[in-house]
Amino acid sequence: MQSGEEYVPWAHLCTLSGFHDRSIFSVHWSRDGVIASGASDDAIRLFVDDNSDSVDRPFYKLLLKKEKAHEMDVNSVQWAPDHKEIGLLASASDDGMVKIWKLALEP
């Protein structure tokens, strides 16, 4: 890949696949390391690093899944950028709704 005059190397680290039944439209990584995905299967999935001992690449596991998060495609997911609002996720859909979700993990 070229960036101006400079060569910028990219390396594929890992793949998350088989978790959604249809096309994925949006992915967003939280400041806490939680990856959210929204797809045309009307669902939201959350992934976290599984903290394996692999030195070659990271591995992620499914943390939570919300089937029927919306009545139609989940077109966008976005974590709240404010440090005071850790764990807030917004999702938008073809159903005309924006929903706000609170991730409340037990300590």
C-alpha distance (Angstrom), angle and dihedral (degrees) to the residues before:
residue distance angle dihedral
M1 . . .
Q2 3.78 . .
S3 3.78 124.6 .
G4 3.77 106.3 -174.8
E5 3.79 105.3 -57.8
E6 3.78 94.8 -24.5
Y7 3.82 130.1 91.4
V8 3.83 112.6 -127.5
P9 3.83 113.8 -165.8
W10 3.80 120.7 -146.1
A11 3.78 126.4 -165.5
H12 3.79 125.9 -165.3
L13 3.83 107.2 -126.4
C14 3.80 105.6 179.9
T15 3.79 145.7 -28.8
L16 3.79 129.9 -129.9
S17 3.79 108.2 -157.0
G18 3.78 140.4 153.2
F19 3.80 95.8 39.0
H20 3.82 99.1 102.2
D21 3.80 123.8 50.0
R22 3.81 94.2 -147.2
S23 3.82 141.8 23.8
I24 3.80 118.0 -39.3
F25 3.80 112.4 -131.9
S26 3.78 103.7 177.7
V27 3.79 141.2 24.4
H28 3.81 128.0 179.2
W29 3.80 131.5 177.5
S30 3.81 117.8 -144.5
R31 3.80 124.3 -139.7
D32 3.83 85.6 -111.2
G33 3.81 92.8 57.8
V34 3.81 98.4 -102.9
I35 3.81 113.3 139.1
A36 3.82 115.7 -149.9
S37 3.80 123.0 -163.7
G38 3.80 130.3 -172.3
A39 3.78 124.6 -165.9
S40 3.79 148.2 174.9
D41 3.82 89.0 -94.5
D42 3.85 86.1 78.4
A43 3.82 89.9 -114.3
I44 3.79 139.6 119.8
R45 3.80 121.5 -148.5
L46 3.82 128.4 -167.4
F47 3.81 123.3 -155.7
V48 3.81 133.3 -171.0
D49 3.78 135.3 -173.3
D50 3.80 106.9 -88.6
N51 3.84 89.6 -144.1
S52 3.78 91.9 -129.4
D53 3.76 119.4 169.3
S54 3.80 92.8 -111.5
V55 3.78 113.2 134.5
D56 3.80 94.1 -176.1
R57 3.78 99.7 63.4
P58 3.78 143.8 -15.2
F59 3.80 120.9 -95.1
Y60 3.79 123.5 -153.9
K61 3.78 130.1 -158.0
L62 3.78 131.7 -159.1
L63 3.80 108.6 -96.8
L64 3.81 101.2 177.6
K65 3.77 139.6 -9.6
K66 3.77 126.9 -157.6
E67 3.78 110.2 -162.4
K68 3.81 114.3 -160.7
A69 3.81 91.5 14.6
H70 3.81 83.5 158.7
E71 3.79 135.0 12.5
M72 3.81 89.9 -115.8
D73 3.83 140.0 18.4
V74 3.81 117.1 -30.8
N75 3.80 99.9 -130.2
S76 3.79 99.7 176.1
V77 3.80 141.5 19.4
Q78 3.81 122.9 -175.2
W79 3.80 132.3 173.8
A80 3.81 117.4 -135.8
P81 3.81 108.2 -99.1
D82 3.81 95.2 -147.8
H83 3.82 114.6 100.5
K84 3.81 89.5 -143.4
E85 3.79 91.0 60.1
I86 3.80 100.4 54.0
G87 3.78 112.1 166.3
L88 3.82 98.9 27.0
L89 3.80 114.5 130.0
A90 3.81 126.6 -176.4
S91 3.79 121.3 -155.7
A92 3.80 129.1 -171.5
S93 3.78 127.5 -161.6
D94 3.78 147.3 -176.7
D95 3.82 85.2 -107.9
G96 3.82 86.4 78.5
M97 3.79 94.9 -111.6
V98 3.76 135.8 119.1
K99 3.79 111.6 -157.1
I100 3.80 127.6 -165.5
W101 3.80 116.5 -147.4
K102 3.80 128.8 -167.6
L103 3.81 117.6 -147.3
A104 3.78 106.0 -148.0
L105 3.78 109.5 179.5
E106 3.77 120.2 -175.3
P107 3.82 113.7 -115.0
